[in-house]
Amino acid sequence: MCRMVGMTVFLLTVQLKSDTDHARLAEMVPKIMEQVRDISGGNSSQFFRSTDGILFGLLLESKLKARQIRAILDTAAIFQHEDSFILNEIGEDFAGAGFSTAWSWMQSRLRKD
């Protein structure tokens, strides 16, 4: 799959507050995933997750700008005061090892060669 014209690939890194328990994870993660699916039209993939699940990264492709995506996430009122997230654009110049699913996802959308 190639990146569609006008689409940008982002990495959304989420850090839930440090005292997040399993019940909150079970509530929060599906809500975040649903928002990401809506923003990306279903064009997203998990990039990484910490063993406790409170830190994770999601790759997504969207025609929206980072500030527009942030506004959607803020408006959805999913995150609490001590939760954090950052949204970074991922460009054609990237390198890494491992991350097989995410790596394939990125290569299929970002590599020109």
Residue pairs with C-beta under 8 A, 6 or more apart in sequence:
1 108
1 109
2 108
2 109
3 9
3 61
3 109
3 110
4 61
6 63
7 61
7 62
7 63
7 109
8 61
8 62
8 63
8 64
8 65
8 89
9 59
9 60
9 61
9 89
9 90
9 91
9 106
9 109
9 110
10 59
10 60
10 61
10 62
10 66
10 69
10 87
10 88
10 89
10 90
11 47
11 57
11 58
11 59
11 87
11 88
11 90
12 36
12 57
12 58
12 59
12 60
12 69
12 85
12 86
12 87
13 55
13 56
13 57
13 85
13 86
13 87
13 88
14 32
14 55
14 56
14 57
14 58
14 83
14 84
14 85
15 54
15 55
15 83
15 84
15 85
16 24
16 25
16 28
16 54
16 55
16 83
17 54
17 80
17 81
17 82
17 83
18 54
18 82
20 28
20 54
25 53
25 54
28 78
29 53
29 56
31 76
31 78
32 58
32 78
33 44
33 58
35 72
35 73
35 76
35 78
36 44
36 58
36 60
37 44
38 72
39 60
39 62
39 64
39 69
39 72
40 60
40 61
40 62
41 61
41 62
43 60
43 61
43 62
44 58
44 59
44 60
44 61
45 58
45 59
45 60
45 101
45 102
45 105
46 56
46 57
46 58
46 59
46 101
46 102
47 56
47 57
47 58
47 59
47 99
47 102
48 56
48 57
48 99
48 102
49 55
49 56
49 57
50 56
59 90
59 102
59 105
59 106
61 109
62 69
64 72
66 87
66 88
66 89
69 87
70 87
73 79
73 85
79 85
90 106
90 110
91 110
92 110
92 111
92 112
94 106
94 110
96 103
